[in-house]
Amino acid sequence: MSIFVILTNRKQELRLLLIVISIVVILSLHYSPTSSQIVTRDKFLWPFSSRSPWNMPIGSNARYIRANIEKAQNIGIDREYFYKINPKHPLRPVYAPGAWGQGRCTGTQSMDIYLPIPDTLIIADATTYPYHTPNNASAFLMPDGKTLVQLEPLTRCQKAGSIFGWRYYPDINIYGEGIGGAHFGSGLSSIGGSIRKGELTNNQPIHHALKVLLWAKKYLYYTNYIPGYRWPANRADNYAAHVYGGKNPALVQGTLLAIPPTVRTYTLKLQTPAAKKIFHALQNYGAYVVDDSGWDSHDIAVEQGVNEEFRQIYGYDLKDKNGKFYEDLMRLFQALYIVDNNSPNSIGGGGIPRVALAPPIAN
């Protein structure tokens, strides 16, 4: 009788072991790392700690709720400017812009910093016709190799002239979480989450969250109790109380949006390689709402130069609304859900990360 009991127990243990192994195999297939072969990374190209919101993957405990984002009439890019400071360049003072529209280079309020900038660097002023007021979020890696100075809207109208842009303060450490920055509609990073040069045209996946801009008048929510933002954002636009017209209390500045794990590229009928890349980034890492697009447009934050190399490879602009890429991107935005339990204690919703964490910084 005792031998029978022992054999029965061993069968139960074996059955339990097989169940555990099956679960592990399923999870490993579902949450397969995409960066397992990457040993280290460059801090300037892939900044911040592995557990920064910009680098933390969506987790298995993510709670998805509908965002109800509709097709927009336009597609846009929010150009951002990143520089490694060379201390050999001449020091130039930084001033607050004289205006948000045309006249940015007329400001006289000091931002209490000088930056060594090449005399040839020009960042154009805003224009009234055609109306063009780019955010020009920017980040400068200082000579100490760790301090990031962030300005918006970066402007320099003449060679060897002063630099203009409101300064985000305090400056942040490129080795840290990297949350704050000069996207002043949300207070979020200028450099974290930006699509960098090469990321849409090489054969590697995008290994970080993205940044998107939505039309606040249509989508972003504001009341006295929910003042237009949530973590990791620390503010909303100063006009939020009068302009934000969204109906979903969970959709505000700082909201993490992502494509649920059950969705596939073929179910969305994606046609372009770049859209498929963005799809996987949105499913694995998501995208943070960082600013107001200002009109009926869905915008993505990209490093200056991304659109030019994209056009060279594919023959059309990222913001071309007459082609397959526009249709693909609209499908991606319509497929986005809100990760409603994203928080400092459960970045990406918590649980098992969909992909491997970012490797250590090598420099």
Buried (B, 14 or more C-beta within 10 A) or exposed (E): EEEEEEEEEEEEEEEEEEEEEEEEEEEEEEBEBBBEEBEEBEBBEBBBBEEBBBBBBBBBEBEBEEBBBEEBEBBBBBBBBBBEBEEEBEEBBBBBBBBEBBBBBEBEEEBEBBBBBEEEBEBEBBEEEEEEBBBBBBBBBBEEEBBBBBBBBBBBBEEEBBBBBBBBEEBBBBBBBBBBBBBBBBBBBBBBBBBBBEBBBEEEBBBBBBBBBBBBBBBBBBEEEBBBBBBBBBBBBEEBEEBBEBEBEBBBBBBBBBBEBEBEBEEBEBBBBBBBBBBBBBBBBBBBBBBBBBBEBBBBBBBBBBBEBBEEEBEBBBBBBEBBBBBBBBBBBBBBBBBBBBBEEBBBBBBEBBBBBBBEBEE
